[in-house]
Amino acid sequence: MTGNKENQQGPRHKRDLTRRKVVVTGAGAVAAVGVGGSLAAGAFAGETGKAKAGAPATGSASAAEVCYKLTSETTEGPYYIDADKIRQDITEDREGIALSLGIKVIDSETCEPLRNVAVDIWHCDALGIYSGYESLSTGGGGGAPADAPSGTPTGTPTGEPPTGAPSGGAGGGGGHEEPTDDERYLRGTWKTDKRGLVTFKTVFPGWYRGRCVHIHTKVHVDGAWTDAGYEGGHTCHTGQFFFDEESVLASAEVAPYSTSTTERTTLTEDTIYDQSGTQGGLLKLKYDKKNIAKGVQASITVGVDPEATHTGTDDAVQPGASATAAASGGASPSPSVG
């Protein structure tokens, strides 16, 4: 779909001229210096019910502050397939809790929405299986275990790849595996509209050993939409979206999730999620707390630098490292999968 050109950032003088400095003067207090201080605050307005999709999970900072944050870069993982499915409904025949995923892509520096960019998502099914890699996936089901997943995993995850996991799963980059089958469920690519929005129809993901519940994503820019799909351009963001523990525990009570016999890693134990809330990919979720089986609506605003190149292979933030540490060369790899 896209050609990942070398990590060339190009001239940045135009972006530098429009850069606005943000000063946090107190808990949640933000002052914008320069042009359009109200632009940042209004960047999420008029989104038909999703105006605060990019607000921090803590609610202690304003939308203006969020607008200036790059969404965390993460590893691509071993199971990426370069978009051969241009579609919004990626469910196919997979069983699970219906999930509507709304993603807004903005330029993290100008706060403007990015239109007609390509957004990929891919994730495992309710039992932790990835299409294209069914023989390598480490999820699994069977009879309902006597002790279904709870707030405490059945074992203590070490972050080590499970036995038999693909060797490329360890570390943050260079771990791509070639597909082992022709299945392509729970994978798809679609373009953002004029507001920078794209919506996918899928199912709530399950879990597998060593990782919390998550969805992978890539954002591609500067390419062209043709009859064959999206061609050219480069990948400006590779990340992952995460689900809070309350929603995962609720899903674990619903079939087929409840039949999983795989130990679960919690959000705080995960080696990829950087614990930074929305900036780290934590989704905003809406669902009936008494009956999650009715379906879940998830939303998030992703701030990217369209001039950067982040493929998630050799330049991704390593597991357990912060974006700041990685940028300064202080990241240290630790084993991970997917």
Residue pairs with C-beta under 8 A, 6 or more apart in sequence:
1 82
1 83
1 84
1 118
1 189
1 220
1 223
1 229
1 230
1 231
2 82
2 83
2 118
2 220
2 223
2 230
2 231
2 232
2 233
2 234
2 235
3 231
3 232
3 233
3 234
4 234
4 235
4 309
4 311
5 234
5 309
6 309
7 308
7 309
7 315
8 309
9 307
9 308
9 309
10 307
12 307
15 109
15 110
15 307
18 35
18 109
18 110
19 34
19 109
20 32
20 33
20 34
20 35
20 36
20 37
20 40
20 68
21 32
21 33
21 34
22 30
22 31
22 32
22 33
22 40
22 64
22 65
22 68
23 30
23 31
23 33
24 30
24 61
24 65
25 31
27 60
28 60
28 61
28 62
28 65
30 61
30 62
30 64
30 65
31 37
32 40
32 64
37 64
39 111
40 63
40 64
40 67
40 68
40 111
41 62
41 63
41 64
43 54
43 63
43 67
43 106
43 111
43 112
43 113
44 50
44 51
44 52
44 53
44 54
44 55
44 63
44 67
44 104
44 301
45 51
46 195
47 53
47 104
47 195
47 197
50 102
50 104
50 197
50 299
52 63
52 284
53 102
53 104
53 284
53 299
53 300
53 301
54 63
54 66
54 67
54 104
54 106
54 278
54 300
54 301
54 303
55 61
55 62
55 63
55 66
55 278
55 284
56 65
56 66
56 277
56 278
56 279
57 244
57 277
57 278
57 282
57 284
58 277
66 278
66 279
66 301
66 303
67 106
67 108
67 111
67 303
68 108
68 109
68 111
68 303
69 108
69 279
69 303
70 108
70 279
70 303
70 304
70 305
70 323
71 108
71 237
71 239
71 279
71 280
71 281
71 302
71 303
71 304
72 239
72 274
72 276
72 279
72 280
72 281
72 317
72 322
72 323
73 237
73 238
73 239
73 310
73 312
73 315
73 316
73 317
73 323
73 326
74 172
74 238
74 239
74 240
74 272
74 281
74 312
74 316
74 317
75 171
75 172
75 173
75 175
75 238
75 272
75 312
75 313
75 316
75 317
75 318
75 319
75 336
76 173
76 175
76 176
76 216
76 218
76 238
76 311
76 312
76 313
76 316
77 169
77 175
77 216
77 312
77 337
77 338
78 133
78 136
78 166
78 168
78 169
78 175
78 176
78 177
78 337
78 338
79 122
79 130
79 132
79 133
79 136
79 137
79 177
79 216
79 338
80 120
80 122
80 176
80 216
80 218
80 312
81 122
81 132
81 179
81 184
81 187
83 118
83 120
83 187
83 188
83 189
83 229
83 230
84 184
84 229
85 184
85 187
85 188
85 189
86 188
86 189
86 190
86 229
86 230
87 188
87 189
87 190
88 188
88 190
88 198
88 199
88 200
88 201
89 188
89 200
89 201
89 202
90 121
90 185
90 186
90 187
90 188
90 200
90 201
90 202
91 185
91 186
91 201
91 202
91 203
92 184
92 185
92 186
93 185
94 125
94 126
94 185
94 186
94 203
95 125
95 126
95 203
95 255
95 256
96 125
96 126
96 203
96 204
96 205
96 206
96 256
96 257
97 126
97 203
97 204
97 251
97 254
97 257
97 292
97 293
97 295
97 296
98 201
98 203
98 204
98 295
98 296
99 201
99 202
99 203
99 204
99 295
99 296
99 297
99 298
100 199
100 200
100 201
100 295
100 296
100 297
100 298
101 121
101 199
101 200
101 201
101 202
101 215
101 241
101 283
101 298
101 299
102 197
102 198
102 199
102 297
102 298
102 299
102 300
103 119
103 121
103 192
103 197
103 198
103 199
103 200
103 217
103 299
103 300
103 301
103 302
104 113
104 192
104 195
104 196
104 197
104 299
104 300
104 301
104 302
105 113
105 114
105 117
105 119
105 192
105 196
105 198
105 219
105 301
105 302
105 304
106 112
106 113
106 114
106 196
106 301
106 302
106 303
106 304
107 113
107 114
107 303
107 304
107 305
107 306
108 303
108 304
108 305
109 305
112 196
113 192
113 194
113 195
113 196
113 197
114 192
114 196
114 219
114 221
114 304
114 306
115 192
115 193
115 194
115 195
115 196
116 191
116 192
116 225
117 191
117 192
117 196
117 219
117 220
117 221
117 306
118 189
118 190
118 191
118 219
118 220
118 221
118 223
118 225
118 230
118 233
119 189
119 190
119 191
119 192
119 198
119 217
119 218
119 219
119 220
120 187
120 188
120 189
120 216
120 217
120 218
120 219
120 220
121 187
121 188
121 200
121 202
121 215
121 216
121 217
121 241
122 130
122 186
122 187
122 188
122 215
122 216
123 130
123 186
123 202
123 205
123 214
123 215
123 216
124 130
124 137
124 139
124 186
124 205
124 206
124 207
124 208
124 338
125 131
125 139
125 185
125 186
125 203
125 205
125 206
126 203
126 204
126 205
126 206
126 256
126 257
126 260
127 139
127 140
127 141
127 206
127 256
127 257
127 259
127 260
127 262
128 137
128 138
128 139
128 140
128 206
128 207
128 208
128 260
128 262
129 137
129 139
130 136
130 137
130 186
130 338
131 181
131 183
131 184
131 185
131 186
131 187
132 179
132 180
132 181
132 182
132 183
132 184
132 187
133 166
133 177
133 179
133 180
133 181
134 180
134 181
134 183
135 180
135 181
136 165
136 166
136 177
136 180
137 208
138 162
138 164
138 165
138 208
138 209
138 210
138 262
138 337
139 206
139 207
139 208
139 260
139 262
140 208
140 260
140 261
140 262
141 256
141 259
141 260
141 261
141 262
142 259
142 261
143 259
143 261
144 258
144 259
145 154
145 260
145 261
147 154
148 252
148 253
148 258
149 207
149 248
149 249
149 252
149 260
149 264
150 249
150 252
151 245
151 249
151 266
153 263
153 264
153 265
153 266
153 269
154 263
154 264
155 263
157 209
157 210
157 263
157 265
157 269
159 210
159 271
159 319
159 320
159 334
159 335
159 336
160 210
160 335
161 169
161 170
161 210
161 335
161 336
161 337
162 208
162 209
162 210
162 337
165 210
165 337
166 175
166 177
166 337
167 175
168 174
168 175
168 176
168 177
169 175
169 177
169 336
169 337
169 338
170 335
170 336
170 337
171 318
171 319
171 333
171 334
171 335
171 336
172 316
172 317
172 318
172 319
172 331
172 333
172 336
173 312
173 313
173 314
173 315
173 316
173 318
174 313
174 314
175 313
176 313
186 202
186 203
186 205
188 200
188 202
189 229
189 230
190 198
190 199
190 200
191 198
191 225
191 230
192 198
204 213
204 243
204 247
204 251
204 257
204 292
204 296
205 213
205 214
205 215
205 243
206 213
206 251
206 257
206 260
207 213
207 248
207 260
207 262
207 264
207 265
208 262
208 337
208 338
209 262
209 263
209 265
209 337
210 265
210 271
210 336
210 337
210 338
211 265
211 270
211 271
211 272
211 336
211 337
211 338
212 242
212 243
212 248
212 264
212 265
212 266
212 267
212 269
212 270
212 273
213 242
213 243
213 248
213 251
214 240
214 241
214 242
214 243
214 270
214 272
214 273
214 281
214 338
215 240
215 241
216 238
216 239
216 240
216 338
217 237
217 238
217 239
217 240
217 241
217 302
218 235
218 237
218 238
218 239
218 312
219 235
219 236
219 237
219 302
219 304
220 230
220 233
220 234
220 235
220 236
221 233
221 234
221 236
221 304
221 306
222 232
222 233
222 234
222 306
223 230
223 231
223 232
223 233
223 234
224 230
224 231
224 232
224 233
234 309
235 309
235 310
235 311
235 312
236 304
236 305
236 306
236 307
236 308
236 309
236 310
237 302
237 304
237 305
237 308
237 310
238 310
238 311
238 312
238 316
239 281
239 302
239 312
240 272
240 273
240 281
241 281
241 282
241 283
241 298
241 300
242 267
242 270
242 273
242 280
242 281
242 282
242 283
243 267
243 283
243 285
243 298
244 267
244 282
244 283
244 285
245 266
245 267
247 285
247 287
247 292
247 296
248 264
248 267
250 287
250 289
250 292
251 257
251 292
252 258
252 260
252 264
253 292
254 292
254 293
267 273
268 275
271 319
271 320
271 334
271 335
271 336
272 319
272 320
272 336
273 280
273 281
273 282
274 280
274 317
274 321
274 322
274 323
276 282
276 322
278 284
278 300
278 301
279 303
281 300
282 300
283 298
283 299
283 300
284 298
284 299
284 300
285 296
285 297
285 298
286 296
286 297
286 298
287 294
287 295
287 296
287 297
288 294
309 315
310 316
316 326
317 323
317 325
317 326
317 331
318 326
318 331
318 332
318 333
318 334
319 333
319 334
319 335
319 336
320 332
320 334
321 330
321 331
321 332
322 331
325 331
